Each structure stands twice: as structure tokens, then as C-alpha cells.
Amino acid sequence: MATSVTLTLYLPRKTLIIMSDGEFEVRENSLLLGYNGLYQVEKFLGEGTFGKVAKCREVATNQEVAIKILKSKYKDAGRDEIQCIDWFRYKSHICIAFEILDKSLDDFMSDRDDRPLDLHEIRTIAWQLLIALQGLKNINLVHGDIKLDNIMLVNQVSEPFRVKLIDFGLAQKTSHIQTGSRMQNLLFRAPEVMLGLPLDERLDMWTVGYVLAMLYAGIYIHPQDSEYNIIRALVKIGERVEEHLDYFSFDDLRDVYYDMTKRDEVEQFIDLLKRMLEVDPNKRISPSEAFEHPFFTMKSVQPSAGSEEPKPEDCFKQQEFIVNQLTVEEFEARVKKPGFVPTESFQLLGCLSSGVNFLTSIEGF
């Protein structure tokens, strides 16, 4: 006989917070009872399309978590892109508890006045993002909204430049993407999206390339005002992309890094960017090919005296993927099963398309 699990919601007298869809009320200091703990709401961190996120504390362990409370109309698109600690329902809403992360790369760059990152820092971030792309490719999934805001630093003090890719709200199965679909933030949009061409996971590689270029240059590398001007800057039939960027060329990047001892490394990075930002997606580098690029293998790079730059292999060892596909029913059965503990590292990617609920467990990322 199936066990019925009920979420108990306690509402102390405190400032009233009403969800934007007006369907239920949650107050600061409320206690939310999940499958794996009792959580006290400390404050609300923000609100998005899918619902609100509250900073909470698990009463027994004093662990800080973030709980995402989804609007009822998105109950079949419950999504958690990072490690899921607890999962439960309240009325028609899905509540997901997940780890507190540090800050986004967008906030990080703003805090340093958009000062460019060093190449070894970019390499560490790039390697992890490529692992994420390879993991998504393995399960035939397109993220569709990679940008600085959706790349989170885990803990910049204790684990410098360890990142996690978040926000799979626009993710789709590759086979379900329709030609002409409007995806990606305008500033990070791949040419094939703007031109209404067939789409697949290669559009995410374009965006990662653009992100890396921004981290290196500290600025947007093409006009930002309209899709028309972006297309005009990026595309001219039969000729290469770098010859038609009004605001930017790859050659300009050579002048960003002034350390002459790093010139070989700079050339390798620029070559990698060219391959990532190839206008023709059929010619664009794949994650597996990128792993073998000299920028990561560093076969011809001479280390600086006293240098202790992190090796990409070290980052790779921390990012081992174990991918399992689960139905919603299987997921619910596992979290309700006696003995379930938070360390099972669930990731909920949600309902991706055609009403098919798709859940993915990725351990280590």
C-alpha cells in the first residue's frame, strides 16, 4: 500500500509574502516539512518565471539550503539543475530544496568591474562547462539559455572557480526542437537560432564560446541593440565570422593579454574561440574535440616560473558524470523510499517537451 506523505506548513506571525500567482501564502519564519527535514524560511532570495526561491535552514542540522517553490501551473515542469537535497509537494506546488551557491559569473564580473580573468582561470571554467556540454550531449539535451547569470560559482573562497551550470527552464530534448524555435538570450544567441535554421546541441557550444570571450575581454564582443545588427556583424555568406565583426575581431583579443610569456597560450585560446564561434554549426568544435585542444592539453605551453596554475585534469576528476534517466513516478518512489539520503545527488531537469517528464541524476556536477 502506497504511503501518503503530507507537507505540514506552519505560519508564525510575520511579514506576509504572497506568491505571484496568488494561490497560497508563505511567510518568513514559516516551517516547511519535507521528506528529509524540517526547514525554516529565513528570507526570500528572488522570484522568477517558475516561482520564488527562499533561503531556508534545516532545523535539525542547521544546514542552509535554498527552496524553490514552483507556481502551480509549472507543477509538471519542476526543475532543479543543481544538487537536490529534498523534494516535496505543497497542495498543487512542487518545492525543491537545493544547495546554496556563491554567486553567478555575471555578479562576479560586476564585482570586479568587468576586469578580464586570467587564462588559467578561464581554462578552469571552460573545462567544467565543456564537461557539462558533454553530459548534456550524452542525454540528447540542449540547455538553450547558457549565459553568465546561469553559471554559478560554488564557493569562490574555498573552491576558486569551481562552477555549476544552472537554470534548465528552457531546456529541450534535441529531437524535440523545432526549426525556427526562438531560444537563448539575445546577446548569447547562436547564428542558426537567429537565422531560423535547424537546431541541436551545437548552439550551446556557441554560447559557451561567447561566455569565454567575455570573461577574457571583459566586454560584450558584438553590438547589443538588436538581432538584426548582431546578424549583420556575425554573418556574411561565404566569408569567415571574424572578418565581419564591426565591434570586435579575434585579432583584437591578442592585445588584451600583455604578458609576453603567455603569447603561445593566448594564440591557443583564440584558436579555441574561433572553433567554438564558428558560424557554420557543422564546422563548430564538439566538446570531445575541445578536450583535445592545445589550450587544455597545454603541450606547447611553457609554465611560468613558480607557477601553480590548476591543471584541467584536476578539474575533470572532480566532475565525474553518472547519468540516469528516471520518470517522475520513479523519482517520487526513490525519494519516498526508507533510507533515502540527500547525498544521492539528484538533479531534476523537469518536463522538457511534448509533455514528457524527464528527470536526470548527475553526480559530481
C-alpha positions, 0 to 999 in steps of 0.5 A: 500500500502506497504511503501518503506523505503530507507537507505540514506548513506552519505560519508564525506571525510575520511579514506576509509574502504572497506568491505571484500567482496568488494561490497560497501564502508563505511567510518568513519564519514559516516551517516547511516539512519535507521528506528529509527535514524540517526547514525554516524560511529565513528570507526570500532570495528572488522570484522568477518565471517558475516561482520564488526561491527562499533561503531556508535552514534545516532545523535539525542540522542547521544546514542552509539550503535554498527552496524553490517553490514552483507556481502551480501551473509549472507543477509538471515542469519542476526543475532543479539543475543543481544538487537536490537535497529534498523534494516535496509537494505543497497542495498543487506546488512542487518545492525543491530544496537545493544547495546554496551557491556563491554567486553567478559569473555575471555578479562576479564580473560586476564585482570586479568591474568587468576586469578580464580573468586570467587564462588559467582561470578561464581554462578552469571554467571552460573545462567544467562547462565543456564537461557539462556540454558533454553530459548534456550531449550524452542525454540528447539535451540542449540547455538553450539559455547558457549565459553568465547569470546561469553559471554559478560559482560554488564557493569562490573562497574555498573552491576558486572557480569551481562552477555549476551550470544552472537554470534548465527552464528552457531546456529541450530534448534535441529531437524535440526542437523545432526549426525556427524555435526562438531560444537563448538570450539575445546577446548569447544567441547562436547564428542558426537560432537567429537565422531560423535554421535547424537546431541541436546541441551545437548552439550551446557550444556557441554560447559557451564560446561567447561566455569565454570571450567575455570573461577574457575581454571583459566586454560584450564582443558584438553590438547589443541593440538588436538581432538584426545588427548582431546578424549583420556583424556575425554573418556574411555568406561565404566569408569567415565570422571574424572578418565581419565583426564591426565591434570586435575581431579575434585579432583584437583579443591578442592585445588584451593579454600583455604578458609576453610569456603567455603569447603561445597560450593566448594564440591557443585560446583564440584558436579555441574561440574561433572553433567554438564561434564558428558560424557554420554549426557543422564546422563548430568544435564538439566538446570531445574535440575541445578536450583535445585542444592545445589550450587544455592539453597545454603541450606547447605551453611553457609554465611560468616560473613558480607557477601553480596554475590548476591543471584541467585534469584536476578539474575533470576528476572532480566532475565525474558524470553518472547519468540516469534517466528516471520518470517522475513516478520513479523519482517520487518512489526513490525519494519516498523510499526508507533510507533515502539520503540527500547525498544521492545527488539528484538533479531534476531537469523537469518536463522538457517537451511534448509533455514528457517528464524527464528527470536526470541524476548527475553526480559530481556536477 
